[in-house]
Amino acid sequence: MGRLVYLDNLRSFALLLGIIFHAAIVYASDIKYAIQDEDRSDVLSYFCYWIHSYRMPMFYMISGFFSAMVWEKKGRSFYLEARFKRVLIPTIFGLLFLAPIQYYLTERIKTPKLDLLSFLEYFFTKDHFQHSHIWFLVDLFCFSILYSLIPKSFFTTKLWNLIPKWISKYIVLVSFCFLVVFLFHTQISKGESYYGIFKLTFIFQFSFFLSGVFCFHWRSILLPKSHSFMKIMAVFVWGVLVYLVFKELEIEDPLWIYFQYVNGWVRASHVFLWVLAPFLWTSFLVSIFQSYGNQEGKLGTYLIEASLPIYLVHHPISLFFAYWVKDMEWGLWLKFIFHIFVVLAASFILYEFLIRKTKPLRFLFGLKSK
């Protein structure tokens, strides 16, 4: 199997889309966020829920796929060494220097004269420490370690050959994710956490990581052999319908309410759509990127390397901008557009002129040595 440029590009797209998401969420209605503007938009609310419905599960599915590929090609030692260098180091750096910014700014809104050192002393304790946007790297590293402990024969056993190709395997993976998430949800709610790791979300994302591993060994979903226009449009339409229902359930049936206190059928439907939406949108975007984003080029290669450092630094910049602009009497859409422009420009400038060209920073942000 040669290099799958479209999956590299799609993984970068998933990360960089987070920049737009974190700008939009500041001005979106129906959503709670660290710092938000007084003016809110229902349009941006729909936009944020749409991104939220598939972005990170898709990212983890692709990560699981590439994990299986690297393990098969390079072996266990190479895989784990790469994960320590490319994931663990940026995770530690991000948790120590980037994550606290969100919570400091949030507390500054309540207590304008809050001292930074006093806040950090309070923040770095067992009861108050949180991960901010670094949570996805914490989870990814944990997934990598858990994956390394699973016998690889589990993913390659001949039992799976009894499942017919394509749609049947698609249904099996959706069912697998649904059953795992639903069963765990009967015991824990979405709001429960352990050292900053949200338990149900962790299980949810890990099920997609494992689905990506199966996609590699089964050569399905992320490796479509055909994508006719009618098929792509059918998946798109189903994706929109599922998303619209999912958004309403997210608001009316929040998953942090314990299973025992809700309508069981409604909750089961909610969890099912939570699982189904990422599969539909991943299938749609894989087809699009395989058709139009499968050629190597300077820009694509640049973004593949730059996406992680840019994503890591963009969030503090986005929060600083939100903190600065929230009380200004600009129009909502002017704030939003300017927000995206400032964050993108500042993040790319930091990457291009500082992170990319400084050896210690390349190491801290998980970049390969030149």
RODO-2510 file (C-alpha; in nm, 4 decimals, decimal comma):
residues 370
     n   res          X          Y          Z
     1     m     0,0000     0,0000     0,0000
     2     g     0,1561     0,3278    -0,1129
     3     r     0,1195     0,6643     0,0520
     4     l    -0,2440     0,7685     0,0891
     5     v    -0,2140     1,1409     0,0323
     6     y    -0,5871     1,2016     0,0563
     7     l    -0,5977     1,0609     0,4119
     8     d    -0,2988     1,2729     0,5157
     9     n    -0,4757     1,5770     0,3740
    10     l    -0,8055     1,4834     0,5376
    11     r    -0,6379     1,4429     0,8763
    12     s    -0,4818     1,7891     0,8379
    13     f    -0,8205     1,9255     0,7323
    14     a    -0,9787     1,7841     1,0497
    15     l    -0,7205     1,9616     1,2662
    16     l    -0,7292     2,2944     1,0817
    17     l    -1,1093     2,2917     1,0767
    18     g    -1,0788     2,3200     1,4546
    19     i    -0,9511     2,6764     1,4088
    20     i    -1,2763     2,7755     1,2385
    21     f    -1,4736     2,5829     1,4992
    22     h    -1,3101     2,7575     1,7945
    23     a    -1,3717     3,0960     1,6358
    24     a    -1,7354     3,0197     1,5518
    25     i    -1,8176     2,8794     1,8957
    26     v    -1,7449     3,2200     2,0527
    27     y    -2,0443     3,3619     1,8643
    28     a    -2,2726     3,0556     1,8509
    29     s    -2,6003     3,0232     2,0378
    30     d    -2,7041     2,7052     2,2258
    31     i    -2,3403     2,6268     2,3109
    32     k    -2,1392     2,6972     2,6250
    33     y    -1,7751     2,7956     2,5866
    34     a    -1,4972     2,9452     2,7952
    35     i    -1,5341     3,2980     2,6527
    36     q    -1,8355     3,4032     2,4482
    37     d    -1,9650     3,7186     2,2892
    38     e    -2,2947     3,8701     2,3979
    39     d    -2,4207     3,8577     2,0384
    40     r    -2,4912     3,5011     1,9268
    41     s    -2,5893     3,3470     1,5946
    42     d    -2,8156     3,0463     1,5332
    43     v    -2,6421     2,9962     1,1981
    44     l    -2,3058     2,9559     1,3707
    45     s    -2,4694     2,7244     1,6226
    46     y    -2,5767     2,4897     1,3418
    47     f    -2,2305     2,5222     1,1874
    48     c    -2,0544     2,4336     1,5150
    49     y    -2,2803     2,1360     1,5857
    50     w    -2,2163     2,0099     1,2319
    51     i    -1,8393     2,0208     1,2806
    52     h    -1,8756     1,8758     1,6307
    53     s    -2,0796     1,5831     1,4939
    54     y    -1,7904     1,4282     1,3016
    55     r    -1,4548     1,6108     1,3190
    56     m    -1,2755     1,4384     1,6061
    57     p    -1,4169     1,0864     1,5504
    58     m    -1,3001     1,1152     1,1894
    59     f    -0,9569     1,2290     1,3083
    60     y    -0,9267     0,9307     1,5429
    61     m    -1,0490     0,6864     1,2803
    62     i    -0,7749     0,8057     1,0438
    63     s    -0,5228     0,7919     1,3296
    64     g    -0,6204     0,4324     1,4021
    65     f    -0,5827     0,3491     1,0343
    66     f    -0,2324     0,4967     1,0160
    67     s    -0,1387     0,3340     1,3486
    68     a    -0,2163    -0,0068     1,2011
    69     m    -0,0259     0,0823     0,8838
    70     v     0,2867     0,1984     1,0697
    71     w     0,2754    -0,1048     1,3016
    72     e     0,2560    -0,3424     1,0049
    73     k     0,5291    -0,1689     0,8037
    74     k     0,7728    -0,0590     1,0755
    75     g     0,6939    -0,2784     1,3761
    76     r     0,6037    -0,2229     1,7392
    77     s     0,9251    -0,0497     1,8524
    78     f     0,9179     0,2082     1,5744
    79     y     0,5478     0,2775     1,6346
    80     l     0,5868     0,3356     2,0088
    81     e     0,9012     0,5443     1,9689
    82     a     0,7243     0,7640     1,7143
    83     r     0,4235     0,8036     1,9451
    84     f     0,6448     0,9131     2,2318
    85     k     0,8214     1,1693     2,0122
    86     r     0,5307     1,2902     1,7969
    87     v     0,2479     1,2723     2,0517
    88     l     0,3683     1,2519     2,4135
    89     i     0,6221     1,5380     2,3934
    90     p     0,3712     1,7885     2,2421
    91     t     0,1143     1,6674     2,4962
    92     i     0,3356     1,7450     2,7947
    93     f     0,4420     2,0785     2,6470
    94     g     0,0818     2,1716     2,5678
    95     l    -0,0522     2,0755     2,9092
    96     l     0,2150     2,2790     3,0893
    97     f     0,2264     2,5937     2,8762
    98     l    -0,0844     2,6152     2,6554
    99     a    -0,3739     2,4536     2,8425
   100     p    -0,3666     2,6892     3,1481
   101     i    -0,4303     2,9934     2,9268
   102     q    -0,7972     2,9074     2,8693
   103     y    -0,8765     2,8755     3,2373
   104     y    -0,6702     3,1789     3,3388
   105     l    -0,8586     3,4031     3,0953
   106     t    -1,1899     3,2577     3,2108
   107     e    -1,1040     3,3354     3,5715
   108     r    -0,9798     3,6829     3,4747
   109     i    -1,3305     3,7644     3,3517
   110     k    -1,4621     3,6874     3,7009
   111     t    -1,1607     3,8308     3,8877
   112     p    -0,9878     4,1001     3,6748
   113     k    -0,6968     4,1416     3,9180
   114     l    -0,6185     3,7696     3,9384
   115     d    -0,2462     3,7065     3,9816
   116     l    -0,0988     3,4610     3,7303
   117     l     0,1290     3,2805     3,9760
   118     s    -0,1527     3,2368     4,2266
   119     f    -0,3731     3,0966     3,9533
   120     l    -0,1079     2,8484     3,8357
   121     e    -0,0532     2,7268     4,1906
   122     y    -0,4276     2,6663     4,2137
   123     f    -0,4589     2,5180     3,8638
   124     f    -0,1871     2,2532     3,8827
   125     t    -0,3634     2,0461     4,1452
   126     k    -0,5493     1,7170     4,1174
   127     d    -0,8933     1,8736     4,1611
   128     h    -0,8535     2,1703     3,9240
   129     f    -0,6194     2,0604     3,6459
   130     q    -0,7838     2,0416     3,3017
   131     h    -0,6610     1,9760     2,9486
   132     s    -0,8218     2,2500     2,7385
   133     h    -0,7716     2,1763     2,3652
   134     i    -0,4808     1,9419     2,4464
   135     w    -0,7341     1,6755     2,5463
   136     f    -0,7216     1,5223     2,1987
   137     l    -0,3477     1,4540     2,2284
   138     v    -0,3887     1,3084     2,5774
   139     d    -0,6524     1,0717     2,4420
   140     l    -0,4508     0,9915     2,1306
   141     f    -0,1467     0,8890     2,3321
   142     c    -0,3603     0,6749     2,5622
   143     f    -0,5243     0,5127     2,2589
   144     s    -0,1813     0,4346     2,1164
   145     i    -0,0709     0,2621     2,4357
   146     l    -0,3956     0,0669     2,4648
   147     y    -0,3704    -0,0361     2,0999
   148     s    -0,0157    -0,1630     2,1568
   149     l    -0,1506    -0,3968     2,4262
   150     i    -0,4120    -0,5608     2,2032
   151     p    -0,2918    -0,8773     2,0257
   152     k    -0,2734    -0,7924     1,6568
   153     s    -0,4210    -1,1321     1,5760
   154     f    -0,7513    -0,9921     1,7032
   155     f    -0,7696    -0,7604     1,4006
   156     t    -0,6539    -1,0215     1,1479
   157     t    -0,8378    -1,3332     1,2588
   158     k    -1,0097    -1,5287     0,9815
   159     l    -1,3380    -1,4835     1,1659
   160     w    -1,3678    -1,1381     1,0095
   161     n    -1,3504    -1,2941     0,6612
   162     l    -1,6976    -1,4341     0,7194
   163     i    -1,8363    -1,0803     0,7028
   164     p    -1,9200    -0,9788     0,3444
   165     k    -1,7353    -0,6754     0,2133
   166     w    -1,8359    -0,3087     0,2079
   167     i    -2,1838    -0,2387     0,3427
   168     s    -2,1875    -0,5349     0,5823
   169     k    -1,8537    -0,4377     0,7344
   170     y    -1,9747    -0,0782     0,7515
   171     i    -2,2783    -0,1915     0,9517
   172     v    -2,0576    -0,4077     1,1770
   173     l    -1,8327    -0,1116     1,2651
   174     v    -2,1272     0,1214     1,3299
   175     s    -2,2870    -0,1469     1,5478
   176     f    -1,9595    -0,2072     1,7325
   177     c    -1,9192     0,1624     1,8171
   178     f    -2,2834     0,1983     1,9159
   179     l    -2,2877    -0,1050     2,1467
   180     v    -1,9616    -0,0094     2,3182
   181     v    -2,0648     0,3527     2,3734
   182     f    -2,4223     0,2694     2,4726
   183     l    -2,3221     0,0026     2,7255
   184     f    -2,0660     0,2306     2,8889
   185     h    -2,3147     0,5162     2,8907
   186     t    -2,5552     0,3155     3,1029
   187     q    -2,2875     0,3311     3,3732
   188     i    -2,1272     0,6752     3,3269
   189     s    -2,2387     1,0134     3,1956
   190     k    -2,0609     1,2428     2,9551
   191     g    -1,9592     1,4826     3,2309
   192     e    -1,7649     1,2368     3,4468
   193     s    -1,3890     1,2797     3,4304
   194     y    -1,0723     1,1292     3,5713
   195     y    -0,7676     1,3578     3,5886
   196     g    -0,9209     1,5703     3,3142
   197     i    -1,0101     1,2754     3,0883
   198     f    -1,3842     1,2624     3,0219
   199     k    -1,4701     0,8961     3,0515
   200     l    -1,7575     0,8575     2,8049
   201     t    -1,5961     1,0769     2,5417
   202     f    -1,2769     0,8727     2,5812
   203     i    -1,4672     0,5477     2,5145
   204     f    -1,6527     0,7063     2,2235
   205     q    -1,3347     0,8287     2,0530
   206     f    -1,1457     0,5055     2,1232
   207     s    -1,4175     0,3058     1,9473
   208     f    -1,3483     0,5142     1,6352
   209     f    -0,9740     0,4687     1,6727
   210     l    -1,0275     0,0905     1,6762
   211     s    -1,2657     0,1232     1,3804
   212     g    -0,9814     0,2878     1,1910
   213     v    -0,7585    -0,0107     1,2716
   214     f    -1,0262    -0,2433     1,1340
   215     c    -1,0586    -0,0203     0,8251
   216     f    -0,6904    -0,0786     0,7531
   217     h    -0,7050    -0,4557     0,7885
   218     w    -1,0401    -0,4848     0,6113
   219     r    -0,9478    -0,2354     0,3364
   220     s    -1,2856    -0,0671     0,3746
   221     i    -1,4523     0,2723     0,4421
   222     l    -1,1285     0,4731     0,4367
   223     l    -1,0202     0,2908     0,1186
   224     p    -1,3261     0,3157    -0,1076
   225     k    -1,2823     0,1532    -0,4484
   226     s    -1,5621     0,3470    -0,6137
   227     h    -1,7448     0,6696    -0,5430
   228     s    -2,0095     0,7514    -0,8020
   229     f    -2,1741     1,0911    -0,7896
   230     m    -2,5077     0,9400    -0,6872
   231     k    -2,3463     0,7449    -0,4038
   232     i    -2,1651     1,0539    -0,2741
   233     m    -2,4844     1,2616    -0,2849
   234     a    -2,6837     0,9881    -0,1107
   235     v    -2,4315     0,9785     0,1743
   236     f    -2,4382     1,3594     0,1896
   237     v    -2,8184     1,3727     0,2161
   238     w    -2,8229     1,1067     0,4872
   239     g    -2,5458     1,2912     0,6676
   240     v    -2,7482     1,6143     0,6715
   241     l    -3,0640     1,4400     0,7933
   242     v    -2,8821     1,2538     1,0694
   243     y    -2,7015     1,5714     1,1741
   244     l    -3,0221     1,7767     1,2025
   245     v    -3,1864     1,5193     1,4286
   246     f    -2,8637     1,4742     1,6249
   247     k    -2,8392     1,8499     1,6914
   248     e    -3,1896     1,8622     1,8352
   249     l    -3,1194     1,5646     2,0588
   250     e    -2,7916     1,7182     2,1767
   251     i    -2,9910     2,0135     2,3097
   252     e    -3,3029     1,8301     2,4337
   253     d    -3,1275     1,5198     2,5721
   254     p    -2,7813     1,6202     2,6989
   255     l    -2,5605     1,3180     2,7566
   256     w    -2,4365     1,4387     3,0929
   257     i    -2,7794     1,3549     3,2380
   258     y    -2,7582     1,0008     3,3740
   259     f    -2,9195     0,7225     3,1738
   260     q    -3,1476     0,6271     3,4653
   261     y    -3,3257     0,9646     3,4507
   262     v    -3,4104     0,9821     3,0797
   263     n    -3,6246     0,8075     2,8238
   264     g    -3,4243     0,4976     2,7330
   265     w    -3,5365     0,4865     2,3692
   266     v    -3,4611     0,8536     2,3145
   267     r    -3,1184     0,8136     2,4736
   268     a    -3,0437     0,5021     2,2631
   269     s    -3,1415     0,6963     1,9484
   270     h    -2,9237     0,9872     2,0573
   271     v    -2,6184     0,7654     2,1121
   272     f    -2,6822     0,5856     1,7825
   273     l    -2,6882     0,9145     1,5889
   274     w    -2,3809     1,0299     1,7823
   275     v    -2,2047     0,7249     1,6400
   276     l    -2,3621     0,7205     1,2936
   277     a    -2,2975     1,0849     1,2012
   278     p    -1,9136     1,0548     1,1970
   279     f    -1,9302     0,7439     0,9765
   280     l    -2,1501     0,9201     0,7214
   281     w    -1,9488     1,2418     0,7071
   282     t    -1,6192     1,0532     0,7067
   283     s    -1,7370     0,8463     0,4100
   284     f    -1,8483     1,1620     0,2301
   285     l    -1,5240     1,3526     0,2926
   286     v    -1,3057     1,0517     0,2107
   287     s    -1,4735     1,0335    -0,1308
   288     i    -1,4248     1,4083    -0,1859
   289     f    -1,0594     1,4055    -0,0813
   290     q    -0,9859     1,0878    -0,2760
   291     s    -1,1223     1,2596    -0,5871
   292     y    -0,9778     1,6086    -0,5405
   293     g    -0,7124     1,5917    -0,2677
   294     n    -0,5021     1,2912    -0,3621
   295     q    -0,2088     1,4596    -0,5322
   296     e     0,1119     1,5587    -0,3604
   297     g     0,2023     1,9253    -0,3802
   298     k     0,4039     2,1839    -0,1911
   299     l     0,1005     2,3332    -0,0167
   300     g    -0,0403     1,9959     0,0853
   301     t     0,2956     1,8736     0,2140
   302     y     0,3413     2,1986     0,4063
   303     l    -0,0017     2,1755     0,5708
   304     i     0,0433     1,8096     0,6643
   305     e     0,3502     1,9017     0,8696
   306     a     0,2164     2,2351     0,9932
   307     s    -0,1323     2,1289     1,1010
   308     l    -0,0468     1,9990     1,4497
   309     p     0,1752     2,2924     1,5642
   310     i    -0,0710     2,5430     1,4200
   311     y    -0,3618     2,3725     1,5935
   312     l    -0,1768     2,3700     1,9248
   313     v    -0,0922     2,7426     1,9198
   314     h    -0,4156     2,8696     1,7633
   315     h    -0,6385     2,8080     2,0663
   316     p    -0,4679     3,0486     2,3109
   317     i    -0,4590     3,3099     2,0331
   318     s    -0,8297     3,2559     1,9650
   319     l    -0,9123     3,2939     2,3340
   320     f    -0,7032     3,6111     2,3702
   321     f    -0,8855     3,7594     2,0724
   322     a    -1,2255     3,6596     2,2155
   323     y    -1,1286     3,8095     2,5512
   324     w    -1,0203     4,1345     2,3852
   325     v    -1,3095     4,1760     2,1419
   326     k    -1,6076     4,0475     2,3433
   327     d    -1,7065     4,3918     2,4767
   328     m    -1,6471     4,5812     2,1537
   329     e    -1,9483     4,7111     1,9654
   330     w    -1,8667     4,5559     1,6295
   331     g    -2,1127     4,3575     1,4243
   332     l    -2,1193     3,9854     1,5021
   333     w    -2,0140     3,8771     1,1534
   334     l    -1,7354     4,1355     1,1376
   335     k    -1,6017     4,0008     1,4687
   336     f    -1,6250     3,6421     1,3462
   337     i    -1,4495     3,7039     1,0128
   338     f    -1,1809     3,9186     1,1735
   339     h    -1,1424     3,6538     1,4453
   340     i    -1,0647     3,3825     1,1886
   341     f    -0,8254     3,6082     0,9968
   342     v    -0,6284     3,7143     1,3065
   343     v    -0,6009     3,3611     1,4473
   344     l    -0,4973     3,2051     1,1168
   345     a    -0,2446     3,4791     1,0411
   346     a    -0,0885     3,4748     1,3887
   347     s    -0,0756     3,0940     1,4030
   348     f     0,0882     3,0556     1,0626
   349     i     0,3369     3,3353     1,1359
   350     l     0,4363     3,1682     1,4625
   351     y     0,4788     2,8372     1,2863
   352     e     0,6653     2,9672     0,9827
   353     f     0,9100     3,2025     1,1510
   354     l     0,9552     3,0488     1,4946
   355     i     0,8433     2,6876     1,5432
   356     r     0,9444     2,5544     1,2027
   357     k     1,2930     2,7068     1,2119
   358     t     1,3851     2,6425     1,5757
   359     k     1,5172     2,2969     1,6591
   360     p     1,4002     2,2846     2,0252
   361     l     1,0524     2,4014     1,9238
   362     r     1,0338     2,1470     1,6437
   363     f     1,1019     1,8822     1,9064
   364     l     0,8428     2,0194     2,1499
   365     f     0,5747     2,0407     1,8822
   366     g     0,6359     1,6872     1,7562
   367     l     0,7970     1,7752     1,4230
   368     k     1,0610     1,5579     1,2635
   369     s     1,4184     1,6833     1,2653
   370     k     1,5253     1,8511     0,9454
***
